[in-house]
Amino acid sequence: MISRLALLIASLLATVPAAAQSMSPEAARQFVTGKQFVFTCVDGSRGLGEIHDDGSVIGAIQMGGSGPVHSITLPRGTLRVKGDAVCAALRGLSFEPCFNLSRTGEQAFHGSLSGLDRIAHCDFVRHVSP
């Protein structure tokens, strides 16, 4: 479950398309903070999430793309900047996973776990209520 939360964060906040622009932590913060994004991950997981300025996360995820939808609430300080990276402090993990974040469109970005870009990634698109 903890590794899936890390994926979610790569999740909350595929091979990156050639037109993608890598985002610095500050650019990522400005692009995602306070906005809702729907996401789909390489393992089929999908959901909706919002990252707050204090590093907290709230949302919902359906693991593997089927079964029940689980609410996710991660406390303030979960997402934080470490050097030039955005990382996550997750209870139960002995390390802080860091993420590669790339803007892929006006309202979209791609997130992957550093070092696991091809096997642990999600694509995020801004959710706008009708």
Secondary structure per residue as TSV (DSSP state, phi and psi in degrees):
chain	resnum	aa	ss	phi	psi
A	1	M	-	360.0	-41.0
A	2	I	H	-61.8	-43.0
A	3	S	H	-65.3	-32.6
A	4	R	H	-69.4	-35.3
A	5	L	H	-64.5	-39.3
A	6	A	H	-62.2	-41.4
A	7	L	H	-64.8	-40.5
A	8	L	H	-56.8	-46.5
A	9	I	H	-66.3	-36.5
A	10	A	T	-63.5	-20.6
A	11	S	T	-74.4	-77.2
A	12	L	B	-59.7	-35.0
A	13	L	-	-96.9	360.0
A	14	A	-	360.0	167.8
A	15	T	-	-58.3	131.1
A	16	V	-	-68.1	128.2
A	17	P	-	-59.4	152.4
A	18	A	T	-58.3	-30.5
A	19	A	T	-82.7	-3.5
A	20	A	-	-66.7	145.6
A	21	Q	E	-112.7	121.7
A	22	S	E	-61.2	139.3
A	23	M	-	-109.8	133.1
A	24	S	-	-70.4	163.4
A	25	P	H	-55.1	-39.9
A	26	E	H	-67.6	-42.1
A	27	A	H	-64.0	-40.6
A	28	A	H	-63.5	-44.1
A	29	R	H	-57.7	-47.3
A	30	Q	H	-65.2	-34.6
A	31	F	H	-75.5	-36.4
A	32	V	H	-107.7	-25.6
A	33	T	T	-58.1	126.8
A	34	G	T	78.1	5.4
A	35	K	-	-113.3	148.8
A	36	Q	E	-91.5	139.4
A	37	F	E	-129.8	135.6
A	38	V	E	-87.1	148.9
A	39	F	E	-140.6	152.8
A	40	T	E	-132.7	139.2
A	41	C	E	-116.6	161.9
A	42	V	T	-58.1	-30.2
A	43	D	T	-84.3	3.3
A	44	G	S	96.4	-12.4
A	45	S	-	-61.2	149.5
A	46	R	E	-151.5	162.7
A	47	G	E	174.1	-160.0
A	48	L	E	-142.4	136.6
A	49	G	E	-151.5	162.3
A	50	E	E	-139.7	132.5
A	51	I	E	-104.7	131.6
A	52	H	-	-99.7	161.6
A	53	D	T	-60.7	-23.6
A	54	D	T	-86.0	6.4
A	55	G	S	85.6	6.1
A	56	S	-	-85.4	160.4
A	57	V	E	-135.3	139.6
A	58	I	E	-136.4	141.8
A	59	G	E	174.3	-160.0
A	60	A	E	-145.4	146.9
A	61	I	E	-139.8	144.0
A	62	Q	E	-115.2	106.3
A	63	M	G	-65.8	133.7
A	64	G	G	66.5	3.4
A	65	G	G	83.5	6.3
A	66	S	S	-148.0	167.5
A	67	G	S	87.1	-165.2
A	68	P	-	-69.9	154.0
A	69	V	-	-93.3	130.2
A	70	H	E	-109.4	133.4
A	71	S	E	-73.5	142.0
A	72	I	E	-125.4	128.7
A	73	T	E	-134.8	117.9
A	74	L	E	-114.8	134.8
A	75	P	-	-69.2	166.8
A	76	R	T	-55.2	146.0
A	77	G	T	83.3	0.0
A	78	T	S	-64.0	-47.5
A	79	L	E	-97.3	132.5
A	80	R	E	-150.8	158.4
A	81	V	E	-89.6	130.4
A	82	K	E	-127.5	103.8
A	83	G	T	65.4	-120.6
A	84	D	T	-101.2	18.7
A	85	A	E	-127.3	156.4
A	86	V	E	-100.1	125.9
A	87	C	E	-127.3	168.7
A	88	A	E	-125.5	134.1
A	89	A	-	-99.3	107.6
A	90	L	-	-118.1	127.7
A	91	R	T	-57.7	134.1
A	92	G	T	96.9	-12.6
A	93	L	-	-102.3	138.9
A	94	S	S	-88.0	1.7
A	95	F	S	-139.3	163.7
A	96	E	-	-104.6	108.3
A	97	P	-	-65.6	141.3
A	98	C	E	-114.9	161.2
A	99	F	E	-127.5	147.3
A	100	N	E	-97.1	125.3
A	101	L	E	-122.1	129.1
A	102	S	E	-134.2	131.6
A	103	R	E	-77.0	129.0
A	104	T	E	-114.0	-2.1
A	105	G	E	-176.2	-178.0
A	106	E	T	-59.7	-34.0
A	107	Q	T	-128.9	25.9
A	108	A	E	-142.3	152.4
A	109	F	E	-149.1	165.3
A	110	H	E	-120.0	133.8
A	111	G	E	-127.7	137.9
A	112	S	E	-141.6	154.9
A	113	L	E	-72.6	130.1
A	114	S	T	-55.7	130.6
A	115	G	T	85.7	-12.3
A	116	L	-	-127.3	34.3
A	117	D	T	-52.5	-39.0
A	118	R	T	-83.3	-20.1
A	119	I	T	-115.4	-9.8
A	120	A	S	-137.4	85.1
A	121	H	E	-148.2	157.6
A	122	C	E	-138.9	152.5
A	123	D	E	-113.7	135.9
A	124	F	E	-121.0	136.5
A	125	V	E	-131.6	133.7
A	126	R	E	-59.5	132.0
A	127	H	-	-96.0	122.4
A	128	V	-	-117.8	120.3
A	129	S	-	-66.5	140.4
A	130	P	-	-68.6	360.0
